[in-house]
Amino acid sequence: MRAGGSAGPPEPPAAHRAASSNCYAPGFEPDPRGPTVPTTTEFLTPVLVLVAWTLVMWIWMYATRIPAMKEAGIDPQDAAYPGTWAHRLRPGVRSVADNYNHLHEQPTIFYALMFFAALTGGGDGFALKLAWAYVILRVVHSLVQATFNRVMVRFSVFAIGTLVLMAFTARELLRVLG
C-alpha cells in the first residue's frame, strides 16, 4: 500500500512526470508505472501451451502409430523394446513419434528456465516474448518434422529455437549473477 492507502506502484517523481508529458505526442506517453510486467499466469502461459502441444503430438502419434502397426502386422507385444520394429513403419509415422520424443528433450530446459525466471523475478515482458518465440518455434519444428520432414528446414527451426533458449539463459545468468 502506498501512502494514502491506494494500492499499486509508486508515482514517478514530479520532475519525471513533467518532462515526460512535454516530449511525447498525446496518447503516446510512456506508462507512468514503468514497463508492464506480466502476471505469473501470463508469464507461464507459454509453458502451458507447450505442454498442451506435446499432448496434441501424443494424440497424433497414436492416431498414426496404432493403424500403422495393424497394417504392418506388428503385435503390440513386439513393441516392448522401442526401435526394434520402427523400420517396419512408414517414415511419416516414425517422424510423428520421433517428434513426440523430441518434445521431452530440449523443452525440459525451457520449462526449468521459465519456472526459474518466474520464481526469481525474471518474468518480465522481454522474457515473455522470448518464451513465446521458443514455443512457436517448437510448434513449427513439430509441424515440419511430422509432415514434410525436410532436415535442413527442421534443423534451421531447431537452431533458431536453440538460440532463443540460449539468449534467455544468458539473460537470466546476467540478471542473477550480474
N, C-alpha and C positions, 0 to 999 in steps of 0.2 A: 504494500500500500504506500502510495505517495503521501506527502504532506497534504492535508485537506481531505484525506480519506478516499481519493479516487485511485482505482487500480490502473496499471499499465506502466509503460516505460516513462522515465523522467523526460521532461521537456528539454529541448536543446537550449543552450544559453541564448539570452536575448540578442546578443550581437550576431550569433549564427542565424537566428530567425530573421533578423532584419536584412542581413546580407543575402540570404538565400531567396528572400521574397523579392529582391530587386534585380536578380540576374537571370531569372527563368521566365519564360513565356507563361501566361495564365494557363493553368491546367497541367503544366509540366514541371511543377515544383517537386523537389525530392520529398519523399516521405519524412516528416519531422521525427519519426520514431527510429529512423535509420533503415538499413536494409531489412527486407522482410525475411524472417526466419520461419521455415516450415514447422508445423506441429510435428510431434513424434509420429503420429499416424500418417501425415502427409509424407514425411521423410521415409518411413518404412514401407509405403505402398509399393515401390518397385520390387521389394523383396516378395511381397505377397503375389504380385503379378508374375514374377519369375517362378515361384512355387506353382502357381496355377498353370503356367505354360508347361512346366515339367509334367504335370498331371495330364494335360492335353496330349503331350507326346506319349505318355504311358498308354492312354486310350488308343491313340493312333498305332502304337507298336502292337498291341494285342489285336486290334481290329485287322491288321495286316498279317501278323505272325500266325495266329491260330488257323485262318483259312489256308495260308501257305503251307503250314505243317501238314494239314489234312491233304492238300493237293500233292505234296511230295511224299506222302505215306510215312511221315515221321511219327512214331509212337511218342506220346508225351514223356514217357519214362526215359526215352533216348536223349531227351533234353536235360537230363540231370547234370550233365557237365557242359557248361556253356562253351560254344565254339566247336564241339565235336560234330555237329550236324549243320552248321551255318552254311557250308559250301553247297548244301542241297536246296537252299532257298534263293529266290530271285534277289539280285542286288538291291532293288528298291526296298524290299522287306528288311534286309540286313541294315541298310542305311538308316531306317527309322529306329531300329533297335540300337544301333551304334550311337545315334544322336541322343536317345534317352539316357544311355550310359554317360555320354559326354556332359549332360546336364547335371551329373553328380560329381563332376571333377572340378574344373576351374570355378564354376559358380560357388563352390563352398568357400573360396577365398572372398568372393563378393559378399556372401552372407555374413561372414565374420567381420569384414570391414564395415559393412553397414551397421551392424549392431555395436561395434566398437565406436564408430562415429556418433551414433545416436546416444550412447551411454556416457560419452566423454565430452559432449558439447561440440562435436564437429558436424552436426547435422544442419548445415546452412543451405541456402539456395543454390550455391555453386555445386556443392556436393550432391545435392538432389539432381541437378542437371547431369552430372557425371553418372549417377546411378541410373537414370532413365536412359542415357546413351548406351550404357552397358546392357541393360535389359533389352532394348530394341535391337542391338547388335546380336545378342544371343538368340532372339526370336528369328531374325533374318538368317543367322547361321543354321538354325534348325530347319527352316524352310528350304534353304539351299541344299542342305545335306539330304533331307527327306524327299526332295523332288528331283531336280536335275543333277545334283551332286557333282558339280564341276569343282575339282580340287583347288584350283587356283582362286576361284571366286570364294569358295568356302574358307580357304586359308587367309585370304585378304580380309574377309569379315572377322575372322577369328583374331587376326593380328591387330586390327584396329580396336577390337574389344579388349584385347590384352593391353594395348597402350592406354586405353581409358582406365582400366583397372590399375595399371602402374602409376598413372598420373594421380589417381585418387589415393593410392597408397602413399606415394611420395608427399602429397599434400597433408595427409594425416601425420606422417612422420615429422614433417616440418612443424606442424601445428603443435604436436605433443612434445617433441624433443628440441624444437626450436632453434 
